Amino acid sequence: MQRLAYGSTYRHCDFPVSPKAQQKEKSMKETTTPPARKDSTLKRILNSEFFDYVMIAIGMMSYGMGWTLFLLSNDITTGGVSGVSSLLYWGMGVPVQVSYFAINAVLLLGALKILGLRFCVKTIYAVAVLTLFLSFFTDLGAKMHLLQDQPFMASIIGAIFCGSGVGLGLSFNGSTGGTDIIAAIVNKYRDISLGRVILLCDIVIITCSYLVFHDWEKVIYGYVVLCVTAFCIDQVVNSRRSSVQFFIISRHYEEIARRINQEPHRGVTVLNAQGFYSGNDIKMLFVLAKKRQSSEIFHIINEVDPTAFVSQSRVIGVYGEGFDHFKFHK
């Protein structure tokens, strides 16, 4: 026996539905998707992409400030293509923006062939934006001469700016290129972690600054920059990706769930629960969200039911659609 609820797609079956019928029903659902929902989804994707490019530009500006105003002007090198460009600038007088762009252009051509266009689009954008910022900040740094008598402070502050900029770029799927590209290419053909490849390249580049200055103190400052930069990258990326979970008990759980699903666009799971003392059956909402969305969720709960019982806790990792992807280390 088969019953169809009028005006809905609900089906109660006492016998299995044929694959052909299932496919027909699936195609009917797809063709009846409201155009407004498609337009809304497309608009949300475009806004998200635009926001990514804006934040990458801000990250590159921060990186350019740290490199040119604090490190380059105080003869302190860093890792990656930035370090190579610094060495060429000190040793041969080649402007950093020229060598930086030229080296990354060669690496990106190789990456386009080996890794594909998807990997390179935002990296190309980041390299182009950073090159423009370098042209401006290099001249500004030559005039300002910040912290010339305090190289240690210059290395710390410059590394904070650089690390924060790289972390911001990575958080929005961008990259400064350079050793990131080399590491990705090597990782594709050899079972070597990206972090090890980048660290090895950076140590070699920073150590080579001794050939220019013949001063081990400058090399040590470069190692300080490397460590502080790595720490800042981790802090920015992890803070961006950190997630929280909510358990919400409220008589108005349906309204709260609907608004959480529509406004911050987070999934909600309804759990059946029972009060131990009262013995009453209750509904409890389980929500996983980004940490930055916590205030919005609390605002929704307070508007719908100020008397709701809410538990919030931090989670170590969330993997799946809308969060991080599964990572397997070989």
GUBAVEX-862141 format. One record per residue (C-alpha): residue number from 0; residue in one letter; x, y, z. Coordinates in nm, 4 decimals. Example, Ala and Ser with C-alpha at 12.3 -4.5 7.8 and 13.67 -1.06 7.14 Angstrom:
BEGIN
REC    n  res        xx        yy        zz
REC    0    A    1.2300   -0.4500    0.7800
REC    1    S    1.3670   -0.1060    0.7140
This chain:
BEGIN
REC    n  res        xx        yy        zz
REC    0    M    0.0000    0.0000    0.0000
REC    1    Q    0.1249    0.3495   -0.0840
REC    2    R   -0.0036    0.6769    0.0591
REC    3    L    0.1017    1.0268   -0.0470
REC    4    A    0.0340    1.3232    0.1805
REC    5    Y   -0.1481    1.5965   -0.0147
REC    6    G    0.0727    1.8976   -0.0901
REC    7    S    0.3950    1.7353    0.0315
REC    8    T    0.6623    1.4901   -0.0780
REC    9    Y    0.6035    1.2597    0.2173
REC   10    R    0.5618    0.8948    0.1204
REC   11    H    0.4692    0.5987    0.3379
REC   12    C    0.5552    0.2708    0.1659
REC   13    D    0.4768   -0.0881    0.2548
REC   14    F    0.6901   -0.2044   -0.0392
REC   15    P    1.0242   -0.0853   -0.1825
REC   16    V    1.0217    0.1983   -0.4331
REC   17    S    1.1893    0.1254   -0.7657
REC   18    P    1.5161    0.3039   -0.8513
REC   19    K    1.3448    0.4625   -1.1527
REC   20    A    1.0766    0.6155   -0.9311
REC   21    Q    1.3366    0.7409   -0.6859
REC   22    Q    1.5310    0.9072   -0.9680
REC   23    K    1.2130    1.0677   -1.1004
REC   24    E    1.1265    1.2076   -0.7583
REC   25    K    1.4818    1.3408   -0.7136
REC   26    S    1.4709    1.5186   -1.0503
REC   27    M    1.1312    1.6704   -0.9626
REC   28    K    1.2759    1.8123   -0.6379
REC   29    E    1.5735    1.9591   -0.8220
REC   30    T    1.3599    2.1207   -1.0921
REC   31    T    1.1235    2.2716   -0.8341
REC   32    T    1.4001    2.4472   -0.6372
REC   33    P    1.2780    2.8063   -0.5910
REC   34    P    1.4745    3.0587   -0.8023
REC   35    A    1.4915    3.2909   -0.5006
REC   36    R    1.6862    3.0282   -0.3047
REC   37    K    1.9308    2.9802   -0.5933
REC   38    D    1.9829    3.3564   -0.6222
REC   39    S    2.0343    3.3832   -0.2471
REC   40    T    2.2933    3.1042   -0.2503
REC   41    L    2.4797    3.2604   -0.5444
REC   42    K    2.4767    3.6004   -0.3748
REC   43    R    2.6109    3.4514   -0.0523
REC   44    I    2.8944    3.2772   -0.2396
REC   45    L    2.9886    3.5965   -0.4257
REC   46    N    2.9859    3.7993   -0.1037
REC   47    S    3.2026    3.5380    0.0648
REC   48    E    3.4544    3.5414   -0.2222
REC   49    F    3.4665    3.9216   -0.2248
REC   50    F    3.5245    3.9254    0.1515
REC   51    D    3.8066    3.6713    0.1078
REC   52    Y    3.9864    3.8978   -0.1404
REC   53    V    3.9456    4.2039    0.0837
REC   54    M    4.0887    4.0202    0.3860
REC   55    I    4.3776    3.8801    0.1791
REC   56    A    4.4613    4.2363    0.0720
REC   57    I    4.4621    4.3501    0.4374
REC   58    G    4.6865    4.0566    0.5261
REC   59    M    4.9312    4.1447    0.2483
REC   60    M    4.9371    4.5056    0.3644
REC   61    S    5.0294    4.3891    0.7161
REC   62    Y    5.3012    4.1632    0.5758
REC   63    G    5.4411    4.4420    0.3584
REC   64    M    5.4556    4.6807    0.6548
REC   65    G    5.6350    4.4324    0.8785
REC   66    W    5.8870    4.3321    0.6143
REC   67    T    5.9839    4.6731    0.4765
REC   68    L    5.9335    4.9116    0.7719
REC   69    F    6.0869    4.6956    1.0465
REC   70    L    6.2969    4.4152    0.8962
REC   71    L    6.4378    4.5341    0.5654
REC   72    S    6.5276    4.8809    0.6926
REC   73    N    6.7163    4.7256    0.9883
REC   74    D    6.9066    4.4651    0.7822
REC   75    I    6.7121    4.1740    0.9352
REC   76    T    6.6272    3.8934    0.6995
REC   77    T    6.3363    3.6542    0.7007
REC   78    G    6.2539    3.3255    0.5310
REC   79    G    6.0996    3.2411    0.1969
REC   80    V    6.1119    3.4477   -0.1193
REC   81    S    6.1038    3.7587    0.1006
REC   82    G    6.4400    3.6557    0.2456
REC   83    V    6.5879    3.5913   -0.0992
REC   84    S    6.4626    3.9306   -0.2195
REC   85    S    6.6160    4.0951    0.0886
REC   86    L    6.9534    3.9328    0.0175
REC   87    L    6.9425    4.0476   -0.3452
REC   88    Y    6.8538    4.3991   -0.2307
REC   89    W    7.1397    4.4198    0.0195
REC   90    G    7.3957    4.2444   -0.2001
REC   91    M    7.3115    4.3735   -0.5483
REC   92    G    7.0703    4.6637   -0.4976
REC   93    V    6.7780    4.4911   -0.6734
REC   94    P    6.4460    4.6432   -0.5512
REC   95    V    6.2606    4.3909   -0.3374
REC   96    Q    5.9314    4.4313   -0.5236
REC   97    V    6.1016    4.3452   -0.8540
REC   98    S    6.2828    4.0313   -0.7337
REC   99    Y    5.9843    3.9198   -0.5234
REC  100    F    5.7460    3.9407   -0.8180
REC  101    A    5.9913    3.7806   -1.0634
REC  102    I    6.0706    3.4804   -0.8415
REC  103    N    5.7042    3.4193   -0.7599
REC  104    A    5.6098    3.4516   -1.1270
REC  105    V    5.8477    3.1659   -1.2143
REC  106    L    5.7199    2.9533   -0.9245
REC  107    L    5.3568    3.0214   -1.0134
REC  108    L    5.4106    2.9176   -1.3746
REC  109    G    5.5409    2.5839   -1.2475
REC  110    A    5.2568    2.5577   -0.9967
REC  111    L    4.9953    2.6231   -1.2660
REC  112    K    5.1249    2.3284   -1.4633
REC  113    I    5.1720    2.0920   -1.1688
REC  114    L    4.9068    2.1957   -0.9124
REC  115    G    4.6395    2.3515   -1.1324
REC  116    L    4.4625    2.6871   -1.1540
REC  117    R    4.2480    2.6386   -0.8424
REC  118    F    4.5528    2.6408   -0.6147
REC  119    C    4.7026    2.9489   -0.7783
REC  120    V    4.4187    3.2000   -0.8287
REC  121    K    4.4245    3.3643   -0.4859
REC  122    T    4.8014    3.3211   -0.4592
REC  123    I    4.8448    3.5189   -0.7832
REC  124    Y    4.6171    3.7873   -0.6419
REC  125    A    4.8080    3.7974   -0.3097
REC  126    V    5.1460    3.8229   -0.4844
REC  127    A    5.0229    4.1061   -0.7074
REC  128    V    4.8745    4.3008   -0.4151
REC  129    L    5.1854    4.2524   -0.1993
REC  130    T    5.4080    4.3711   -0.4854
REC  131    L    5.2100    4.6961   -0.5025
REC  132    F    5.2332    4.7470   -0.1263
REC  133    L    5.6085    4.6810   -0.1336
REC  134    S    5.6594    4.9592   -0.3868
REC  135    F    5.4974    5.2034   -0.1450
REC  136    F    5.6339    5.0799    0.1889
REC  137    T    5.9947    5.0444    0.0690
REC  138    D    6.0190    5.4177   -0.0006
REC  139    L    5.8370    5.4952    0.3238
REC  140    G    6.0727    5.2742    0.5271
REC  141    A    6.3797    5.4457    0.3814
REC  142    K    6.2481    5.7792    0.5104
REC  143    M    6.1207    5.6711    0.8540
REC  144    H    6.4110    5.4516    0.9832
REC  145    L    6.2075    5.2861    1.2596
REC  146    L    6.3884    5.1290    1.5599
REC  147    Q    6.7358    5.1529    1.4038
REC  148    D    6.9047    5.1331    1.7436
REC  149    Q    6.6777    4.8512    1.8683
REC  150    P    6.7147    4.5590    1.6241
REC  151    F    6.5643    4.3044    1.8639
REC  152    M    6.2422    4.5048    1.9006
REC  153    A    6.2393    4.5624    1.5259
REC  154    S    6.2632    4.1869    1.4650
REC  155    I    5.9787    4.1138    1.7121
REC  156    I    5.7406    4.3813    1.5821
REC  157    G    5.8228    4.3067    1.2186
REC  158    A    5.7629    3.9349    1.2756
REC  159    I    5.4258    4.0069    1.4410
REC  160    F    5.3146    4.2107    1.1393
REC  161    C    5.4449    3.9468    0.8958
REC  162    G    5.2992    3.6499    1.0837
REC  163    S    4.9621    3.8162    1.1294
REC  164    G    4.9500    3.9046    0.7601
REC  165    V    5.0384    3.5535    0.6441
REC  166    G    4.7932    3.4016    0.8925
REC  167    L    4.5152    3.6298    0.7728
REC  168    G    4.5881    3.5372    0.4122
REC  169    L    4.5887    3.1642    0.4893
REC  170    S    4.2631    3.1961    0.6857
REC  171    F    4.0921    3.3212    0.3705
REC  172    N    4.2523    3.0666    0.1347
REC  173    G    4.5317    3.2942    0.0157
REC  174    S    4.9087    3.2611    0.0223
REC  175    T    5.2178    3.4783   -0.0194
REC  176    G    5.3606    3.2217   -0.2607
REC  177    G    5.7320    3.1470   -0.2412
REC  178    T    5.8236    2.8486   -0.0261
REC  179    D    5.4530    2.7649    0.0124
REC  180    I    5.4485    2.6771   -0.3578
REC  181    I    5.7747    2.4807   -0.3370
REC  182    A    5.6427    2.2861   -0.0374
REC  183    A    5.3137    2.2054   -0.2128
REC  184    I    5.4983    2.0787   -0.5235
REC  185    V    5.7415    1.8666   -0.3189
REC  186    N    5.4572    1.7300   -0.1074
REC  187    K    5.2743    1.6151   -0.4203
REC  188    Y    5.5592    1.3841   -0.5251
REC  189    R    5.7325    1.3016   -0.1943
REC  190    D    5.5977    1.1946    0.1428
REC  191    I    5.7387    1.4974    0.3248
REC  192    S    5.5300    1.7320    0.5416
REC  193    L    5.4737    2.0874    0.4191
REC  194    G    5.5963    2.2327    0.7475
REC  195    R    5.9332    2.0570    0.7258
REC  196    V    5.9966    2.1726    0.3697
REC  197    I    5.9120    2.5358    0.4522
REC  198    L    6.1193    2.5303    0.7723
REC  199    L    6.4228    2.3843    0.5913
REC  200    C    6.4038    2.6461    0.3138
REC  201    D    6.3686    2.9305    0.5628
REC  202    I    6.6646    2.8185    0.7764
REC  203    V    6.8898    2.7945    0.4691
REC  204    I    6.7857    3.1407    0.3442
REC  205    I    6.8302    3.3105    0.6824
REC  206    T    7.1707    3.1475    0.7355
REC  207    C    7.2823    3.2747    0.3941
REC  208    S    7.2438    3.6325    0.5198
REC  209    Y    7.5823    3.5803    0.6894
REC  210    L    7.7408    3.5844    0.3423
REC  211    V    7.6156    3.9429    0.2990
REC  212    F    7.6705    4.0970    0.6437
REC  213    H    7.9327    3.8632    0.7954
REC  214    D    7.7492    3.9165    1.1249
REC  215    W    7.6044    3.6220    1.3188
REC  216    E    7.3960    3.8606    1.5277
REC  217    K    7.1896    3.9438    1.2179
REC  218    V    7.1437    3.5715    1.1554
REC  219    I    7.0178    3.5194    1.5117
REC  220    Y    6.7679    3.8031    1.4681
REC  221    G    6.6513    3.6250    1.1537
REC  222    Y    6.5890    3.3070    1.3538
REC  223    V    6.3908    3.5145    1.6065
REC  224    V    6.1783    3.6485    1.3204
REC  225    L    6.1215    3.2927    1.1949
REC  226    C    5.9993    3.1682    1.5359
REC  227    V    5.7756    3.4675    1.6133
REC  228    T    5.6277    3.4639    1.2633
REC  229    A    5.5388    3.0937    1.2940
REC  230    F    5.3774    3.1549    1.6336
REC  231    C    5.1670    3.4457    1.5029
REC  232    I    5.0553    3.2463    1.1982
REC  233    D    4.9320    2.9656    1.4237
REC  234    Q    4.7496    3.2063    1.6543
REC  235    V    4.5690    3.3866    1.3710
REC  236    V    4.4762    3.0710    1.1789
REC  237    N    4.3623    2.8781    1.4884
REC  238    S    4.1579    3.1683    1.6243
REC  239    R    3.9853    3.1945    1.2892
REC  240    R    3.9059    2.8224    1.2768
REC  241    S    3.8187    2.7656    1.6451
REC  242    S    3.4700    2.6300    1.7035
REC  243    V    3.2226    2.6066    1.9909
REC  244    Q    2.9253    2.3871    2.0728
REC  245    F    2.5933    2.4821    2.2309
REC  246    F    2.3364    2.2806    2.4239
REC  247    I    2.0123    2.4809    2.4434
REC  248    I    1.7023    2.3879    2.6454
REC  249    S    1.3971    2.6022    2.5769
REC  250    R    1.0216    2.5711    2.5331
REC  251    H    1.0638    2.7781    2.2153
REC  252    Y    1.3229    2.5441    2.0665
REC  253    E    1.1611    2.5411    1.7213
REC  254    E    1.1856    2.9182    1.6778
REC  255    I    1.5440    2.9251    1.8088
REC  256    A    1.6433    2.6394    1.5772
REC  257    R    1.4806    2.8037    1.2767
REC  258    R    1.6590    3.1349    1.3318
REC  259    I    1.9986    2.9726    1.3954
REC  260    N    1.9525    2.7765    1.0756
REC  261    Q    1.8605    3.0843    0.8706
REC  262    E    2.0743    3.3661    1.0129
REC  263    P    2.4217    3.2287    1.0992
REC  264    H    2.3436    2.9377    0.8618
REC  265    R    2.4329    2.6644    1.1094
REC  266    G    2.2787    2.3205    1.1377
REC  267    V    2.0770    2.2346    1.4467
REC  268    T    2.0123    1.8881    1.5922
REC  269    V    1.7064    1.8321    1.8136
REC  270    L    1.7673    1.5807    2.0913
REC  271    N    1.5071    1.4119    2.3098
REC  272    A    1.5906    1.4576    2.6770
REC  273    Q    1.4293    1.4092    3.0153
REC  274    G    1.4635    1.6085    3.3347
REC  275    F    1.5890    1.3826    3.6151
REC  276    Y    1.4083    1.5630    3.8990
REC  277    S    1.0835    1.6531    3.7209
REC  278    G    1.0703    1.3532    3.4905
REC  279    N    0.9363    1.5775    3.2127
REC  280    D    1.0265    1.5147    2.8509
REC  281    I    1.2078    1.8098    2.6934
REC  282    K    1.3710    1.9038    2.3663
REC  283    M    1.7372    2.0040    2.3621
REC  284    L    1.9183    2.1724    2.0705
REC  285    F    2.2740    2.0811    1.9785
REC  286    V    2.4626    2.3382    1.7678
REC  287    L    2.8202    2.3514    1.6358
REC  288    A    2.9381    2.6925    1.5187
REC  289    K    3.2437    2.9070    1.4623
REC  290    K    3.3579    3.0985    1.7690
REC  291    R    3.2969    3.4311    1.5939
REC  292    Q    2.9286    3.3349    1.5556
REC  293    S    2.8752    3.2882    1.9307
REC  294    S    2.7514    3.6411    1.9967
REC  295    E    2.4992    3.6163    1.7124
REC  296    I    2.3628    3.2867    1.8486
REC  297    F    2.3372    3.4276    2.2023
REC  298    H    2.1549    3.7305    2.0615
REC  299    I    1.9013    3.5033    1.8895
REC  300    I    1.8421    3.2989    2.2060
REC  301    N    1.7977    3.6127    2.4164
REC  302    E    1.5445    3.7552    2.1706
REC  303    V    1.3364    3.4379    2.1466
REC  304    D    1.3575    3.3061    2.5037
REC  305    P    1.5593    3.4991    2.7668
REC  306    T    1.4860    3.2200    3.0198
REC  307    A    1.6460    2.9450    2.8072
REC  308    F    1.9144    2.7260    2.9627
REC  309    V    2.2330    2.7403    2.7527
REC  310    S    2.5643    2.5588    2.7815
REC  311    Q    2.8568    2.6689    2.5638
REC  312    S    3.1928    2.4940    2.5421
REC  313    R    3.4986    2.5041    2.3213
REC  314    V    3.5761    2.2056    2.0991
REC  315    I    3.9210    2.0961    1.9848
REC  316    G    3.8233    2.0141    1.6281
REC  317    V    3.5138    1.9949    1.4083
REC  318    Y    3.5329    1.8151    1.0745
REC  319    G    3.2721    1.7956    0.8038
REC  320    E    3.0674    2.0234    0.5799
REC  321    G    3.1015    2.3871    0.6818
REC  322    F    3.4065    2.3210    0.9010
REC  323    D    3.7516    2.1663    0.8485
REC  324    H    3.8219    1.8695    0.6248
REC  325    F    3.9526    1.5417    0.7584
REC  326    K    4.3325    1.5340    0.7747
REC  327    F    4.5348    1.2150    0.7611
REC  328    H    4.9063    1.2155    0.8422
REC  329    K    5.1103    0.9434    0.6789
